[in-house]
Amino acid sequence: MKKETKRKGAILLRRGLLFLIDLWLVCFSFYLGLLLRADGAPDVDVWWPHNLALLYENLPWIAALYMLSFLVGGLYTILWKYAGERDLFRLAVMVAVPTVAVYFVNRLFVHGVLFNSANCIAAIFILLFVGGIRLVWRMFLDHPLGAALRGVTSNDPNRPMLIVGAGEAGAWAINVCKSNKTYGHPVVVADDAPEKLNQTIHGVPVKGTLEDIPELCARYNIYGIIIAIPTLRGSRLNHVIDLCMTTHCKVQVLSDPQSVGAAGAPAHAFRELNTADFLSRDEVTLDTEKISGYLKDKVVLVTGGGGSIGSELCRQVMRFGPAKLLIFDIYENCAYELQMELQRKYGRAAPIEVLVGSIRDKKRLDEVFETYRPQVVFHAAAHKHVPLMEVSPAEAVKNNVMGTKNLLASASEHGVERLVQLSTDKAVNPTSVMGCTKRLCEMLIQTFAQHTKMKCVAVRFGNVLGSHGSVIPLFEAQIKQGGPVTLTDPNIERYFMTIPEAAQLVLQAGALAESGSIYVLDMGEPVKIIDLARQLIRFYGYEPGVNMEIKIVGLRPGEKLYEELMMDEEQDKMRRTEHNKIFVAPPRDIKLDEFYQQLQALFHAAEHNDEGVVRQLQAMIPTFTPVREQLKHKS
């Protein structure tokens, strides 16, 4: 409690000093404005004393008006170290409001020449001085000279570092820093183990708990923080990250926890925080032998191979030595960039081929299968943006459903051994056209599994961190532009995993390959999106609701508050596989004739982009409840 009171006192003192400086700047700006206005004034010997007296008489209420505007406008809550255009615009508004008020008071009551012209000149000076001093200070802090005077230059071996963790990893981090001076100089350690308090590790004292991180940073003038507790996960890691972010120090974590204890100082022992750290879970453990068994020396085709998840699948597949990797995508730019990346890593002669084409084009698919004879197919090509597919339901059907049927037909006709379809939690009790089409894809997988020799499975998972169109890149872009951060609903929750984690589990599910099964990945606990937004805002040095607004904009078309990973009828039959992060739902019986008649009706409806498509989707998926229908019932 005393520490918190002391910290709040320091903040209030800093803001009080800034307030007094700004008050002086306002007064000085009006004096300077009057002085410039006096240049060229007629009979200046009489004009100057008269207007100077007028200024002194009115300056108290003028200055009070400006300072009130600064307080109401939140000038003293802006972190100028991270200020952008939006903050400068806010300052301009804070200056403009009292300037206009002074002008009208002059017109109605004072009638002094000072307030017609010198007022405008003073306003310009106030904006330049108040904003300029802060920006100059920011530039000074970032400049090597300023950092050197504070003793915290980015390349100074003596810059003070805080190590979080007094265990084996913390000791290793200290040794790495001491053997490689570019990492900085460890001066203090924080750890929650009471028996380690006031002990030393390689000469560095343990002086507080993790909750003391902000105070330790202030006391020791810390430049950077290294989090060296590999077992720190989930909400506890998020809390420690939040504490570190409040200090505005550079924060790093161990690049590779497996290297702890290794001799020498690795070239990249520590890395910057990334968004995946906010949602950390235990690392995925793969059965590499089983995966290698169905990928090594095989021709592997990845549809949508240039996309976020498709490209990561390609990277993971290459680790297992395929005979050839076929990257199939309609958008050639991303596919080409991936090819260049993989060739840089595996050499120009790496067996990688980029094939441009669409899964809508059955003839093109037949050409690919006839020419390259792929044995394993990962199907990641799809339209996935929920609101866009609400506007274009026919396109969702053509690409997701018809395209998947084309792929399955061509693959089965050309002797493919195994096909893995990437599905989504939005396919469970869908409220969107996109989710409904993905549910139909799961049903197609099961029909082909029942009536062909090809092993067909679907893998269902939730949102993937960092994929194109996902929420975190959107939030990051909004924060970098100065906000606001837009959120559809304060109660919305989603399941998340990283792109590598998703790709690895897809490969693992492919190794299990009980034909016709739907594999469900363990996504951990659902995350409140508003909590994620607040963490990201703090990660970039702002404070939610203070200098970065979170704006609630309402649910988008087809969007759910809560996602589900299993349907009601799957709950009892769902079982955990030999891999602890993958569950499996057994195949369901689907009446083939009836299903294909309905598909034909759907494809016919998709010839026109209208409500007929949605009605046919409803007829095929009884659990499909379009949001538009929900809104009708509410009204």
Secondary structure as GFF3:
##gff-version 3
##sequence-region A 1 635
A	DSSP	alpha_helix	2	38	.	.	.	ID=ss1
A	DSSP	alpha_helix	44	72	.	.	.	ID=ss2
A	DSSP	three_ten_helix	75	77	.	.	.	ID=ss3
A	DSSP	three_ten_helix	80	82	.	.	.	ID=ss4
A	DSSP	alpha_helix	85	105	.	.	.	ID=ss5
A	DSSP	pi_helix	106	110	.	.	.	ID=ss6
A	DSSP	pi_helix	114	118	.	.	.	ID=ss7
A	DSSP	alpha_helix	119	142	.	.	.	ID=ss8
A	DSSP	alpha_helix	144	150	.	.	.	ID=ss9
A	DSSP	beta_strand	160	164	.	.	.	ID=ss10
A	DSSP	alpha_helix	168	179	.	.	.	ID=ss11
A	DSSP	three_ten_helix	181	183	.	.	.	ID=ss12
A	DSSP	beta_strand	185	190	.	.	.	ID=ss13
A	DSSP	three_ten_helix	194	196	.	.	.	ID=ss14
A	DSSP	beta_strand	200	201	.	.	.	ID=ss15
A	DSSP	beta_strand	204	208	.	.	.	ID=ss16
A	DSSP	three_ten_helix	210	212	.	.	.	ID=ss17
A	DSSP	alpha_helix	213	219	.	.	.	ID=ss18
A	DSSP	beta_strand	224	227	.	.	.	ID=ss19
A	DSSP	alpha_helix	234	246	.	.	.	ID=ss20
A	DSSP	beta_strand	250	254	.	.	.	ID=ss21
A	DSSP	three_ten_helix	257	259	.	.	.	ID=ss22
A	DSSP	beta_strand	270	272	.	.	.	ID=ss23
A	DSSP	three_ten_helix	275	279	.	.	.	ID=ss24
A	DSSP	alpha_helix	288	295	.	.	.	ID=ss25
A	DSSP	beta_strand	299	303	.	.	.	ID=ss26
A	DSSP	alpha_helix	308	318	.	.	.	ID=ss27
A	DSSP	beta_strand	324	329	.	.	.	ID=ss28
A	DSSP	alpha_helix	332	346	.	.	.	ID=ss29
A	DSSP	beta_strand	352	356	.	.	.	ID=ss30
A	DSSP	alpha_helix	362	372	.	.	.	ID=ss31
A	DSSP	beta_strand	376	379	.	.	.	ID=ss32
A	DSSP	alpha_helix	386	391	.	.	.	ID=ss33
A	DSSP	alpha_helix	393	396	.	.	.	ID=ss34
A	DSSP	pi_helix	397	402	.	.	.	ID=ss35
A	DSSP	alpha_helix	403	413	.	.	.	ID=ss36
A	DSSP	beta_strand	418	424	.	.	.	ID=ss37
A	DSSP	three_ten_helix	425	427	.	.	.	ID=ss38
A	DSSP	alpha_helix	433	451	.	.	.	ID=ss39
A	DSSP	beta_strand	455	461	.	.	.	ID=ss40
A	DSSP	beta_strand	463	465	.	.	.	ID=ss41
A	DSSP	alpha_helix	471	480	.	.	.	ID=ss42
A	DSSP	beta_strand	485	487	.	.	.	ID=ss43
A	DSSP	beta_strand	493	494	.	.	.	ID=ss44
A	DSSP	beta_strand	496	498	.	.	.	ID=ss45
A	DSSP	alpha_helix	499	512	.	.	.	ID=ss46
A	DSSP	beta_strand	518	521	.	.	.	ID=ss47
A	DSSP	beta_strand	527	528	.	.	.	ID=ss48
A	DSSP	alpha_helix	529	539	.	.	.	ID=ss49
A	DSSP	beta_strand	550	552	.	.	.	ID=ss50
A	DSSP	alpha_helix	568	571	.	.	.	ID=ss51
A	DSSP	beta_strand	575	576	.	.	.	ID=ss52
A	DSSP	beta_strand	582	585	.	.	.	ID=ss53
A	DSSP	alpha_helix	592	605	.	.	.	ID=ss54
A	DSSP	alpha_helix	611	620	.	.	.	ID=ss55
A	DSSP	alpha_helix	627	634	.	.	.	ID=ss56
###
